[in-house]
Amino acid sequence: MTRPPVDQALWQPWIDHVCAAVGVDPALVDARAIHDLTGEVARVGERPMAPVSAHLWGVAVGAGADADAAGAALLDAARDAARGGGS
């Protein structure tokens, strides 16, 4: 099963509207990166944790972590947990 491509421009009105509602700069939202991260978490066998991973990534970045480093660490931890390291 193939996923349709992420179209940030198509979703931008929604992103802008929701960001305005919660006081977040829409320039900070990278829908493609979020979909890539959650897709990989789901792919390694923890599909229910995909939205949780997006939240954790946002919390980490909001607390000052580098987005790329936090995303990589999160994916490493998700893969480890899927192999039984998260028990």
PDB file of N, CA, C and O in Angstrom:
ATOM      1  N   MET A   1       0.851  -1.173   0.000  1.00  0.00           N
ATOM      2  CA  MET A   1       0.000   0.000   0.000  1.00  0.00           C
ATOM      3  C   MET A   1       0.897   1.236   0.000  1.00  0.00           C
ATOM      4  O   MET A   1       1.784   1.368   0.843  1.00  0.00           O
ATOM      5  N   THR A   2       0.664   2.119  -0.931  1.00  0.00           N
ATOM      6  CA  THR A   2       1.452   3.348  -0.996  1.00  0.00           C
ATOM      7  C   THR A   2       0.649   4.503  -0.424  1.00  0.00           C
ATOM      8  O   THR A   2      -0.570   4.584  -0.574  1.00  0.00           O
ATOM      9  N   ARG A   3       1.364   5.376   0.224  1.00  0.00           N
ATOM     10  CA  ARG A   3       0.715   6.561   0.794  1.00  0.00           C
ATOM     11  C   ARG A   3       0.745   7.670  -0.233  1.00  0.00           C
ATOM     12  O   ARG A   3       1.703   7.788  -0.997  1.00  0.00           O
ATOM     13  N   PRO A   4      -0.305   8.492  -0.256  1.00  0.00           N
ATOM     14  CA  PRO A   4      -0.253   9.657  -1.143  1.00  0.00           C
ATOM     15  C   PRO A   4       0.831  10.611  -0.655  1.00  0.00           C
ATOM     16  O   PRO A   4       1.131  10.656   0.538  1.00  0.00           O
ATOM     17  N   PRO A   5       1.413  11.367  -1.567  1.00  0.00           N
ATOM     18  CA  PRO A   5       2.461  12.299  -1.140  1.00  0.00           C
ATOM     19  C   PRO A   5       1.906  13.377  -0.211  1.00  0.00           C
ATOM     20  O   PRO A   5       0.750  13.784  -0.324  1.00  0.00           O
ATOM     21  N   VAL A   6       2.743  13.819   0.692  1.00  0.00           N
ATOM     22  CA  VAL A   6       2.368  14.901   1.595  1.00  0.00           C
ATOM     23  C   VAL A   6       2.390  16.194   0.796  1.00  0.00           C
ATOM     24  O   VAL A   6       3.387  16.522   0.153  1.00  0.00           O
ATOM     25  N   ASP A   7       1.290  16.918   0.842  1.00  0.00           N
ATOM     26  CA  ASP A   7       1.174  18.173   0.092  1.00  0.00           C
ATOM     27  C   ASP A   7       0.988  19.316   1.080  1.00  0.00           C
ATOM     28  O   ASP A   7      -0.138  19.695   1.403  1.00  0.00           O
ATOM     29  N   GLN A   8       2.104  19.862   1.555  1.00  0.00           N
ATOM     30  CA  GLN A   8       2.066  20.940   2.546  1.00  0.00           C
ATOM     31  C   GLN A   8       1.226  22.111   2.042  1.00  0.00           C
ATOM     32  O   GLN A   8       0.480  22.710   2.816  1.00  0.00           O
ATOM     33  N   ALA A   9       1.336  22.445   0.751  1.00  0.00           N
ATOM     34  CA  ALA A   9       0.586  23.588   0.209  1.00  0.00           C
ATOM     35  C   ALA A   9      -0.917  23.342   0.281  1.00  0.00           C
ATOM     36  O   ALA A   9      -1.685  24.256   0.581  1.00  0.00           O
ATOM     37  N   LEU A  10      -1.332  22.116   0.009  1.00  0.00           N
ATOM     38  CA  LEU A  10      -2.754  21.777   0.070  1.00  0.00           C
ATOM     39  C   LEU A  10      -3.278  21.879   1.501  1.00  0.00           C
ATOM     40  O   LEU A  10      -4.405  22.319   1.727  1.00  0.00           O
ATOM     41  N   TRP A  11      -2.459  21.474   2.453  1.00  0.00           N
ATOM     42  CA  TRP A  11      -2.881  21.460   3.853  1.00  0.00           C
ATOM     43  C   TRP A  11      -2.606  22.768   4.577  1.00  0.00           C
ATOM     44  O   TRP A  11      -3.023  22.933   5.724  1.00  0.00           O
ATOM     45  N   GLN A  12      -1.914  23.698   3.936  1.00  0.00           N
ATOM     46  CA  GLN A  12      -1.511  24.930   4.612  1.00  0.00           C
ATOM     47  C   GLN A  12      -2.682  25.723   5.185  1.00  0.00           C
ATOM     48  O   GLN A  12      -2.553  26.251   6.289  1.00  0.00           O
ATOM     49  N   PRO A  13      -3.828  25.836   4.489  1.00  0.00           N
ATOM     50  CA  PRO A  13      -4.948  26.565   5.111  1.00  0.00           C
ATOM     51  C   PRO A  13      -5.389  25.936   6.435  1.00  0.00           C
ATOM     52  O   PRO A  13      -5.692  26.648   7.392  1.00  0.00           O
ATOM     53  N   TRP A  14      -5.423  24.619   6.486  1.00  0.00           N
ATOM     54  CA  TRP A  14      -5.794  23.934   7.732  1.00  0.00           C
ATOM     55  C   TRP A  14      -4.744  24.207   8.795  1.00  0.00           C
ATOM     56  O   TRP A  14      -5.077  24.550   9.929  1.00  0.00           O
ATOM     57  N   ILE A  15      -3.473  24.056   8.431  1.00  0.00           N
ATOM     58  CA  ILE A  15      -2.377  24.301   9.373  1.00  0.00           C
ATOM     59  C   ILE A  15      -2.441  25.732   9.902  1.00  0.00           C
ATOM     60  O   ILE A  15      -2.320  25.953  11.107  1.00  0.00           O
ATOM     61  N   ASP A  16      -2.628  26.700   9.014  1.00  0.00           N
ATOM     62  CA  ASP A  16      -2.719  28.107   9.420  1.00  0.00           C
ATOM     63  C   ASP A  16      -3.870  28.327  10.393  1.00  0.00           C
ATOM     64  O   ASP A  16      -3.708  29.004  11.408  1.00  0.00           O
ATOM     65  N   HIS A  17      -5.027  27.756  10.085  1.00  0.00           N
ATOM     66  CA  HIS A  17      -6.224  27.944  10.914  1.00  0.00           C
ATOM     67  C   HIS A  17      -6.018  27.354  12.315  1.00  0.00           C
ATOM     68  O   HIS A  17      -6.304  28.006  13.319  1.00  0.00           O
ATOM     69  N   VAL A  18      -5.526  26.129  12.366  1.00  0.00           N
ATOM     70  CA  VAL A  18      -5.346  25.467  13.654  1.00  0.00           C
ATOM     71  C   VAL A  18      -4.216  26.122  14.453  1.00  0.00           C
ATOM     72  O   VAL A  18      -4.322  26.264  15.671  1.00  0.00           O
ATOM     73  N   CYS A  19      -3.147  26.518  13.779  1.00  0.00           N
ATOM     74  CA  CYS A  19      -2.062  27.217  14.477  1.00  0.00           C
ATOM     75  C   CYS A  19      -2.556  28.522  15.096  1.00  0.00           C
ATOM     76  O   CYS A  19      -2.186  28.857  16.221  1.00  0.00           O
ATOM     77  N   ALA A  20      -3.385  29.252  14.366  1.00  0.00           N
ATOM     78  CA  ALA A  20      -3.940  30.497  14.903  1.00  0.00           C
ATOM     79  C   ALA A  20      -4.773  30.219  16.148  1.00  0.00           C
ATOM     80  O   ALA A  20      -4.750  30.998  17.101  1.00  0.00           O
ATOM     81  N   ALA A  21      -5.502  29.116  16.139  1.00  0.00           N
ATOM     82  CA  ALA A  21      -6.358  28.778  17.277  1.00  0.00           C
ATOM     83  C   ALA A  21      -5.559  28.456  18.533  1.00  0.00           C
ATOM     84  O   ALA A  21      -6.026  28.693  19.647  1.00  0.00           O
ATOM     85  N   VAL A  22      -4.346  27.911  18.355  1.00  0.00           N
ATOM     86  CA  VAL A  22      -3.554  27.523  19.521  1.00  0.00           C
ATOM     87  C   VAL A  22      -2.323  28.400  19.734  1.00  0.00           C
ATOM     88  O   VAL A  22      -1.501  28.116  20.605  1.00  0.00           O
ATOM     89  N   GLY A  23      -2.194  29.457  18.945  1.00  0.00           N
ATOM     90  CA  GLY A  23      -1.107  30.411  19.138  1.00  0.00           C
ATOM     91  C   GLY A  23       0.273  29.905  18.750  1.00  0.00           C
ATOM     92  O   GLY A  23       1.261  30.210  19.418  1.00  0.00           O
ATOM     93  N   VAL A  24       0.342  29.134  17.675  1.00  0.00           N
ATOM     94  CA  VAL A  24       1.617  28.596  17.193  1.00  0.00           C
ATOM     95  C   VAL A  24       1.924  29.205  15.832  1.00  0.00           C
ATOM     96  O   VAL A  24       1.029  29.359  15.001  1.00  0.00           O
ATOM     97  N   ASP A  25       3.176  29.546  15.603  1.00  0.00           N
ATOM     98  CA  ASP A  25       3.607  30.067  14.311  1.00  0.00           C
ATOM     99  C   ASP A  25       3.536  28.937  13.283  1.00  0.00           C
ATOM    100  O   ASP A  25       4.233  27.934  13.438  1.00  0.00           O
ATOM    101  N   PRO A  26       2.713  29.070  12.237  1.00  0.00           N
ATOM    102  CA  PRO A  26       2.598  27.990  11.253  1.00  0.00           C
ATOM    103  C   PRO A  26       3.898  27.699  10.513  1.00  0.00           C
ATOM    104  O   PRO A  26       4.043  26.625   9.929  1.00  0.00           O
ATOM    105  N   ALA A  27       4.828  28.617  10.523  1.00  0.00           N
ATOM    106  CA  ALA A  27       6.125  28.364   9.885  1.00  0.00           C
ATOM    107  C   ALA A  27       6.905  27.271  10.610  1.00  0.00           C
ATOM    108  O   ALA A  27       7.843  26.698  10.054  1.00  0.00           O
ATOM    109  N   LEU A  28       6.517  26.986  11.846  1.00  0.00           N
ATOM    110  CA  LEU A  28       7.185  25.945  12.622  1.00  0.00           C
ATOM    111  C   LEU A  28       6.675  24.544  12.299  1.00  0.00           C
ATOM    112  O   LEU A  28       7.246  23.557  12.761  1.00  0.00           O
ATOM    113  N   VAL A  29       5.609  24.451  11.512  1.00  0.00           N
ATOM    114  CA  VAL A  29       4.973  23.162  11.226  1.00  0.00           C
ATOM    115  C   VAL A  29       5.501  22.613   9.906  1.00  0.00           C
ATOM    116  O   VAL A  29       5.336  23.232   8.854  1.00  0.00           O
ATOM    117  N   ASP A  30       6.128  21.461   9.972  1.00  0.00           N
ATOM    118  CA  ASP A  30       6.630  20.770   8.783  1.00  0.00           C
ATOM    119  C   ASP A  30       5.832  19.474   8.644  1.00  0.00           C
ATOM    120  O   ASP A  30       6.212  18.438   9.188  1.00  0.00           O
ATOM    121  N   ALA A  31       4.723  19.548   7.910  1.00  0.00           N
ATOM    122  CA  ALA A  31       3.829  18.394   7.780  1.00  0.00           C
ATOM    123  C   ALA A  31       4.557  17.187   7.205  1.00  0.00           C
ATOM    124  O   ALA A  31       4.315  16.061   7.638  1.00  0.00           O
ATOM    125  N   ARG A  32       5.435  17.399   6.250  1.00  0.00           N
ATOM    126  CA  ARG A  32       6.169  16.273   5.654  1.00  0.00           C
ATOM    127  C   ARG A  32       7.026  15.568   6.711  1.00  0.00           C
ATOM    128  O   ARG A  32       7.026  14.339   6.784  1.00  0.00           O
ATOM    129  N   ALA A  33       7.742  16.321   7.516  1.00  0.00           N
ATOM    130  CA  ALA A  33       8.591  15.719   8.547  1.00  0.00           C
ATOM    131  C   ALA A  33       7.748  14.973   9.579  1.00  0.00           C
ATOM    132  O   ALA A  33       8.129  13.895  10.036  1.00  0.00           O
ATOM    133  N   ILE A  34       6.612  15.545   9.942  1.00  0.00           N
ATOM    134  CA  ILE A  34       5.724  14.890  10.905  1.00  0.00           C
ATOM    135  C   ILE A  34       5.204  13.578  10.333  1.00  0.00           C
ATOM    136  O   ILE A  34       5.198  12.558  11.021  1.00  0.00           O
ATOM    137  N   HIS A  35       4.770  13.600   9.082  1.00  0.00           N
ATOM    138  CA  HIS A  35       4.279  12.375   8.442  1.00  0.00           C
ATOM    139  C   HIS A  35       5.390  11.347   8.286  1.00  0.00           C
ATOM    140  O   HIS A  35       5.157  10.153   8.475  1.00  0.00           O
ATOM    141  N   ASP A  36       6.586  11.792   7.947  1.00  0.00           N
ATOM    142  CA  ASP A  36       7.712  10.857   7.825  1.00  0.00           C
ATOM    143  C   ASP A  36       7.997  10.185   9.163  1.00  0.00           C
ATOM    144  O   ASP A  36       8.176   8.968   9.226  1.00  0.00           O
ATOM    145  N   LEU A  37       8.039  10.974  10.229  1.00  0.00           N
ATOM    146  CA  LEU A  37       8.317  10.438  11.557  1.00  0.00           C
ATOM    147  C   LEU A  37       7.231   9.460  11.993  1.00  0.00           C
ATOM    148  O   LEU A  37       7.534   8.341  12.408  1.00  0.00           O
ATOM    149  N   THR A  38       5.979   9.872  11.901  1.00  0.00           N
ATOM    150  CA  THR A  38       4.898   9.002  12.365  1.00  0.00           C
ATOM    151  C   THR A  38       4.760   7.766  11.479  1.00  0.00           C
ATOM    152  O   THR A  38       4.413   6.689  11.966  1.00  0.00           O
ATOM    153  N   GLY A  39       5.029   7.913  10.191  1.00  0.00           N
ATOM    154  CA  GLY A  39       4.982   6.759   9.296  1.00  0.00           C
ATOM    155  C   GLY A  39       6.038   5.729   9.649  1.00  0.00           C
ATOM    156  O   GLY A  39       5.774   4.527   9.617  1.00  0.00           O
ATOM    157  N   GLU A  40       7.235   6.197   9.986  1.00  0.00           N
ATOM    158  CA  GLU A  40       8.308   5.275  10.361  1.00  0.00           C
ATOM    159  C   GLU A  40       8.002   4.599  11.691  1.00  0.00           C
ATOM    160  O   GLU A  40       8.251   3.403  11.840  1.00  0.00           O
ATOM    161  N   VAL A  41       7.469   5.338  12.661  1.00  0.00           N
ATOM    162  CA  VAL A  41       7.093   4.732  13.942  1.00  0.00           C
ATOM    163  C   VAL A  41       6.032   3.656  13.703  1.00  0.00           C
ATOM    164  O   VAL A  41       6.117   2.569  14.275  1.00  0.00           O
ATOM    165  N   ALA A  42       5.049   3.943  12.877  1.00  0.00           N
ATOM    166  CA  ALA A  42       4.016   2.950  12.562  1.00  0.00           C
ATOM    167  C   ALA A  42       4.618   1.749  11.838  1.00  0.00           C
ATOM    168  O   ALA A  42       4.222   0.611  12.091  1.00  0.00           O
ATOM    169  N   ARG A  43       5.563   1.991  10.949  1.00  0.00           N
ATOM    170  CA  ARG A  43       6.159   0.918  10.158  1.00  0.00           C
ATOM    171  C   ARG A  43       6.960  -0.066  11.008  1.00  0.00           C
ATOM    172  O   ARG A  43       6.981  -1.260  10.707  1.00  0.00           O
ATOM    173  N   VAL A  44       7.610   0.408  12.050  1.00  0.00           N
ATOM    174  CA  VAL A  44       8.412  -0.503  12.871  1.00  0.00           C
ATOM    175  C   VAL A  44       7.551  -1.333  13.815  1.00  0.00           C
ATOM    176  O   VAL A  44       8.080  -2.100  14.619  1.00  0.00           O
ATOM    177  N   GLY A  45       6.243  -1.191  13.728  1.00  0.00           N
ATOM    178  CA  GLY A  45       5.360  -2.076  14.470  1.00  0.00           C
ATOM    179  C   GLY A  45       4.624  -1.462  15.630  1.00  0.00           C
ATOM    180  O   GLY A  45       3.955  -2.174  16.379  1.00  0.00           O
ATOM    181  N   GLU A  46       4.724  -0.186  15.799  1.00  0.00           N
ATOM    182  CA  GLU A  46       4.050   0.471  16.921  1.00  0.00           C
ATOM    183  C   GLU A  46       3.065   1.510  16.402  1.00  0.00           C
ATOM    184  O   GLU A  46       3.119   2.674  16.800  1.00  0.00           O
ATOM    185  N   ARG A  47       2.165   1.094  15.515  1.00  0.00           N
ATOM    186  CA  ARG A  47       1.219   2.014  14.878  1.00  0.00           C
ATOM    187  C   ARG A  47       0.469   2.890  15.888  1.00  0.00           C
ATOM    188  O   ARG A  47       0.344   4.090  15.645  1.00  0.00           O
ATOM    189  N   PRO A  48      -0.035   2.358  17.003  1.00  0.00           N
ATOM    190  CA  PRO A  48      -0.750   3.229  17.950  1.00  0.00           C
ATOM    191  C   PRO A  48       0.131   4.307  18.578  1.00  0.00           C
ATOM    192  O   PRO A  48      -0.377   5.296  19.108  1.00  0.00           O
ATOM    193  N   MET A  49       1.428   4.120  18.521  1.00  0.00           N
ATOM    194  CA  MET A  49       2.340   5.102  19.107  1.00  0.00           C
ATOM    195  C   MET A  49       2.725   6.202  18.128  1.00  0.00           C
ATOM    196  O   MET A  49       3.429   7.137  18.509  1.00  0.00           O
ATOM    197  N   ALA A  50       2.279   6.117  16.873  1.00  0.00           N
ATOM    198  CA  ALA A  50       2.629   7.136  15.877  1.00  0.00           C
ATOM    199  C   ALA A  50       2.179   8.538  16.303  1.00  0.00           C
ATOM    200  O   ALA A  50       2.994   9.460  16.275  1.00  0.00           O
ATOM    201  N   PRO A  51       0.913   8.736  16.697  1.00  0.00           N
ATOM    202  CA  PRO A  51       0.537  10.087  17.128  1.00  0.00           C
ATOM    203  C   PRO A  51       1.225  10.498  18.432  1.00  0.00           C
ATOM    204  O   PRO A  51       1.505  11.677  18.648  1.00  0.00           O
ATOM    205  N   VAL A  52       1.493   9.525  19.291  1.00  0.00           N
ATOM    206  CA  VAL A  52       2.208   9.826  20.532  1.00  0.00           C
ATOM    207  C   VAL A  52       3.624  10.306  20.207  1.00  0.00           C
ATOM    208  O   VAL A  52       4.143  11.216  20.853  1.00  0.00           O
ATOM    209  N   SER A  53       4.240   9.686  19.201  1.00  0.00           N
ATOM    210  CA  SER A  53       5.591  10.102  18.813  1.00  0.00           C
ATOM    211  C   SER A  53       5.600  11.540  18.313  1.00  0.00           C
ATOM    212  O   SER A  53       6.534  12.291  18.598  1.00  0.00           O
ATOM    213  N   ALA A  54       4.567  11.929  17.571  1.00  0.00           N
ATOM    214  CA  ALA A  54       4.491  13.315  17.087  1.00  0.00           C
ATOM    215  C   ALA A  54       4.376  14.283  18.262  1.00  0.00           C
ATOM    216  O   ALA A  54       4.994  15.348  18.264  1.00  0.00           O
ATOM    217  N   HIS A  55       3.587  13.905  19.252  1.00  0.00           N
ATOM    218  CA  HIS A  55       3.442  14.757  20.434  1.00  0.00           C
ATOM    219  C   HIS A  55       4.775  14.862  21.182  1.00  0.00           C
ATOM    220  O   HIS A  55       5.202  15.956  21.550  1.00  0.00           O
ATOM    221  N   LEU A  56       5.422  13.723  21.401  1.00  0.00           N
ATOM    222  CA  LEU A  56       6.704  13.734  22.110  1.00  0.00           C
ATOM    223  C   LEU A  56       7.745  14.560  21.372  1.00  0.00           C
ATOM    224  O   LEU A  56       8.526  15.279  21.994  1.00  0.00           O
ATOM    225  N   TRP A  57       7.759  14.459  20.054  1.00  0.00           N
ATOM    226  CA  TRP A  57       8.695  15.239  19.245  1.00  0.00           C
ATOM    227  C   TRP A  57       8.418  16.728  19.439  1.00  0.00           C
ATOM    228  O   TRP A  57       9.343  17.518  19.623  1.00  0.00           O
ATOM    229  N   GLY A  58       7.147  17.104  19.397  1.00  0.00           N
ATOM    230  CA  GLY A  58       6.773  18.502  19.594  1.00  0.00           C
ATOM    231  C   GLY A  58       7.143  19.013  20.976  1.00  0.00           C
ATOM    232  O   GLY A  58       7.612  20.141  21.121  1.00  0.00           O
ATOM    233  N   VAL A  59       6.932  18.183  21.989  1.00  0.00           N
ATOM    234  CA  VAL A  59       7.302  18.577  23.350  1.00  0.00           C
ATOM    235  C   VAL A  59       8.815  18.789  23.436  1.00  0.00           C
ATOM    236  O   VAL A  59       9.277  19.772  24.015  1.00  0.00           O
ATOM    237  N   ALA A  60       9.579  17.866  22.857  1.00  0.00           N
ATOM    238  CA  ALA A  60      11.039  17.981  22.903  1.00  0.00           C
ATOM    239  C   ALA A  60      11.517  19.243  22.195  1.00  0.00           C
ATOM    240  O   ALA A  60      12.354  19.977  22.721  1.00  0.00           O
ATOM    241  N   VAL A  61      10.988  19.494  21.007  1.00  0.00           N
ATOM    242  CA  VAL A  61      11.398  20.676  20.246  1.00  0.00           C
ATOM    243  C   VAL A  61      10.935  21.943  20.961  1.00  0.00           C
ATOM    244  O   VAL A  61      11.667  22.932  21.006  1.00  0.00           O
ATOM    245  N   GLY A  62       9.734  21.920  21.517  1.00  0.00           N
ATOM    246  CA  GLY A  62       9.234  23.069  22.266  1.00  0.00           C
ATOM    247  C   GLY A  62      10.075  23.376  23.496  1.00  0.00           C
ATOM    248  O   GLY A  62      10.141  24.519  23.948  1.00  0.00           O
ATOM    249  N   ALA A  63      10.721  22.338  24.034  1.00  0.00           N
ATOM    250  CA  ALA A  63      11.581  22.523  25.204  1.00  0.00           C
ATOM    251  C   ALA A  63      13.001  22.925  24.811  1.00  0.00           C
ATOM    252  O   ALA A  63      13.865  23.103  25.670  1.00  0.00           O
ATOM    253  N   GLY A  64      13.235  23.066  23.501  1.00  0.00           N
ATOM    254  CA  GLY A  64      14.525  23.560  23.047  1.00  0.00           C
ATOM    255  C   GLY A  64      15.413  22.561  22.333  1.00  0.00           C
ATOM    256  O   GLY A  64      16.513  22.916  21.910  1.00  0.00           O
ATOM    257  N   ALA A  65      14.965  21.315  22.185  1.00  0.00           N
ATOM    258  CA  ALA A  65      15.783  20.323  21.484  1.00  0.00           C
ATOM    259  C   ALA A  65      15.851  20.645  19.993  1.00  0.00           C
ATOM    260  O   ALA A  65      14.921  21.222  19.430  1.00  0.00           O
ATOM    261  N   ASP A  66      16.949  20.270  19.368  1.00  0.00           N
ATOM    262  CA  ASP A  66      17.075  20.384  17.920  1.00  0.00           C
ATOM    263  C   ASP A  66      16.092  19.403  17.276  1.00  0.00           C
ATOM    264  O   ASP A  66      16.044  18.234  17.661  1.00  0.00           O
ATOM    265  N   ALA A  67      15.314  19.867  16.304  1.00  0.00           N
ATOM    266  CA  ALA A  67      14.271  19.038  15.694  1.00  0.00           C
ATOM    267  C   ALA A  67      14.845  17.787  15.046  1.00  0.00           C
ATOM    268  O   ALA A  67      14.306  16.695  15.228  1.00  0.00           O
ATOM    269  N   ASP A  68      15.925  17.930  14.296  1.00  0.00           N
ATOM    270  CA  ASP A  68      16.509  16.768  13.623  1.00  0.00           C
ATOM    271  C   ASP A  68      17.063  15.762  14.625  1.00  0.00           C
ATOM    272  O   ASP A  68      16.846  14.558  14.487  1.00  0.00           O
ATOM    273  N   ALA A  69      17.769  16.250  15.619  1.00  0.00           N
ATOM    274  CA  ALA A  69      18.352  15.361  16.626  1.00  0.00           C
ATOM    275  C   ALA A  69      17.263  14.665  17.438  1.00  0.00           C
ATOM    276  O   ALA A  69      17.360  13.471  17.721  1.00  0.00           O
ATOM    277  N   ALA A  70      16.231  15.410  17.808  1.00  0.00           N
ATOM    278  CA  ALA A  70      15.137  14.820  18.580  1.00  0.00           C
ATOM    279  C   ALA A  70      14.393  13.779  17.753  1.00  0.00           C
ATOM    280  O   ALA A  70      14.036  12.718  18.266  1.00  0.00           O
ATOM    281  N   GLY A  71      14.156  14.075  16.479  1.00  0.00           N
ATOM    282  CA  GLY A  71      13.485  13.106  15.611  1.00  0.00           C
ATOM    283  C   GLY A  71      14.292  11.835  15.461  1.00  0.00           C
ATOM    284  O   GLY A  71      13.738  10.737  15.516  1.00  0.00           O
ATOM    285  N   ALA A  72      15.598  11.970  15.271  1.00  0.00           N
ATOM    286  CA  ALA A  72      16.462  10.794  15.137  1.00  0.00           C
ATOM    287  C   ALA A  72      16.483   9.979  16.425  1.00  0.00           C
ATOM    288  O   ALA A  72      16.417   8.750  16.383  1.00  0.00           O
ATOM    289  N   ALA A  73      16.574  10.651  17.564  1.00  0.00           N
ATOM    290  CA  ALA A  73      16.581   9.952  18.849  1.00  0.00           C
ATOM    291  C   ALA A  73      15.258   9.244  19.084  1.00  0.00           C
ATOM    292  O   ALA A  73      15.226   8.122  19.589  1.00  0.00           O
ATOM    293  N   LEU A  74      14.165   9.903  18.715  1.00  0.00           N
ATOM    294  CA  LEU A  74      12.852   9.303  18.883  1.00  0.00           C
ATOM    295  C   LEU A  74      12.718   8.052  18.021  1.00  0.00           C
ATOM    296  O   LEU A  74      12.220   7.029  18.490  1.00  0.00           O
ATOM    297  N   LEU A  75      13.159   8.122  16.763  1.00  0.00           N
ATOM    298  CA  LEU A  75      13.086   6.952  15.884  1.00  0.00           C
ATOM    299  C   LEU A  75      13.975   5.825  16.392  1.00  0.00           C
ATOM    300  O   LEU A  75      13.576   4.661  16.347  1.00  0.00           O
ATOM    301  N   ASP A  76      15.167   6.145  16.872  1.00  0.00           N
ATOM    302  CA  ASP A  76      16.039   5.112  17.437  1.00  0.00           C
ATOM    303  C   ASP A  76      15.364   4.429  18.621  1.00  0.00           C
ATOM    304  O   ASP A  76      15.393   3.204  18.738  1.00  0.00           O
ATOM    305  N   ALA A  77      14.762   5.218  19.491  1.00  0.00           N
ATOM    306  CA  ALA A  77      14.086   4.663  20.662  1.00  0.00           C
ATOM    307  C   ALA A  77      12.876   3.828  20.257  1.00  0.00           C
ATOM    308  O   ALA A  77      12.619   2.785  20.857  1.00  0.00           O
ATOM    309  N   ALA A  78      12.128   4.274  19.247  1.00  0.00           N
ATOM    310  CA  ALA A  78      10.961   3.520  18.781  1.00  0.00           C
ATOM    311  C   ALA A  78      11.389   2.177  18.199  1.00  0.00           C
ATOM    312  O   ALA A  78      10.749   1.156  18.449  1.00  0.00           O
ATOM    313  N   ARG A  79      12.466   2.178  17.427  1.00  0.00           N
ATOM    314  CA  ARG A  79      12.977   0.912  16.863  1.00  0.00           C
ATOM    315  C   ARG A  79      13.441  -0.017  17.978  1.00  0.00           C
ATOM    316  O   ARG A  79      13.178  -1.219  17.938  1.00  0.00           O
ATOM    317  N   ASP A  80      14.132   0.537  18.975  1.00  0.00           N
ATOM    318  CA  ASP A  80      14.595  -0.255  20.104  1.00  0.00           C
ATOM    319  C   ASP A  80      13.414  -0.841  20.871  1.00  0.00           C
ATOM    320  O   ASP A  80      13.429  -2.013  21.246  1.00  0.00           O
ATOM    321  N   ALA A  81      12.394  -0.020  21.102  1.00  0.00           N
ATOM    322  CA  ALA A  81      11.209  -0.494  21.820  1.00  0.00           C
ATOM    323  C   ALA A  81      10.510  -1.605  21.044  1.00  0.00           C
ATOM    324  O   ALA A  81      10.016  -2.561  21.641  1.00  0.00           O
ATOM    325  N   ALA A  82      10.465  -1.487  19.718  1.00  0.00           N
ATOM    326  CA  ALA A  82       9.814  -2.506  18.890  1.00  0.00           C
ATOM    327  C   ALA A  82      10.564  -3.837  18.953  1.00  0.00           C
ATOM    328  O   ALA A  82       9.969  -4.896  18.753  1.00  0.00           O
ATOM    329  N   ARG A  83      11.863  -3.783  19.230  1.00  0.00           N
ATOM    330  CA  ARG A  83      12.665  -5.006  19.372  1.00  0.00           C
ATOM    331  C   ARG A  83      12.613  -5.545  20.804  1.00  0.00           C
ATOM    332  O   ARG A  83      13.296  -6.516  21.129  1.00  0.00           O
ATOM    333  N   GLY A  84      11.810  -4.921  21.648  1.00  0.00           N
ATOM    334  CA  GLY A  84      11.683  -5.388  23.019  1.00  0.00           C
ATOM    335  C   GLY A  84      12.498  -4.606  24.018  1.00  0.00           C
ATOM    336  O   GLY A  84      12.506  -4.933  25.205  1.00  0.00           O
ATOM    337  N   GLY A  85      13.186  -3.575  23.558  1.00  0.00           N
ATOM    338  CA  GLY A  85      14.012  -2.783  24.459  1.00  0.00           C
ATOM    339  C   GLY A  85      13.224  -1.807  25.304  1.00  0.00           C
ATOM    340  O   GLY A  85      13.776  -1.197  26.220  1.00  0.00           O
ATOM    341  N   GLY A  86      11.946  -1.649  25.015  1.00  0.00           N
ATOM    342  CA  GLY A  86      11.149  -0.681  25.749  1.00  0.00           C
ATOM    343  C   GLY A  86      10.360  -1.277  26.890  1.00  0.00           C
ATOM    344  O   GLY A  86       9.521  -0.603  27.488  1.00  0.00           O
ATOM    345  N   SER A  87      10.617  -2.535  27.197  1.00  0.00           N
ATOM    346  CA  SER A  87       9.859  -3.203  28.263  1.00  0.00           C
ATOM    347  C   SER A  87      10.422  -2.882  29.610  1.00  0.00           C
ATOM    348  O   SER A  87       9.908  -3.357  30.623  1.00  0.00           O
TER     349      SER A  87
END
